[in-house]
Amino acid sequence: MPKAIVLINTEVGAEEEVLNEVKNIENVKDAYMVYGIYDIVAEVEADSVEKLRKAISETLRKIPKVRSTITLIVVESLTKK
């Protein structure tokens, strides 16, 4: 199942508003408000690469007050129990 980590920059003061919108996107599995260069980190997962692309490009990136994103496509993961 294709997965990506998306690093999101928002307009100043809009972090919580954007986080709430990100959490409502169907393909977002987890999202966190963070301190540092980026404001939000989201884990996005979909059934296909095309659905993953649409979730990021056509939904997440078009949220009002999102200034920029960087997408990291996951190639391998390790889940600890």
Secondary structure, DSSP 4 states (H G I P E B T S, - for coil): --EEEEEEEE-TT-HHHHHHHHHTSTTEEEEEE-SSS-SEEEEEE-SSHHHHHHIIIIIGGGSTTEEEEEEEE-S------
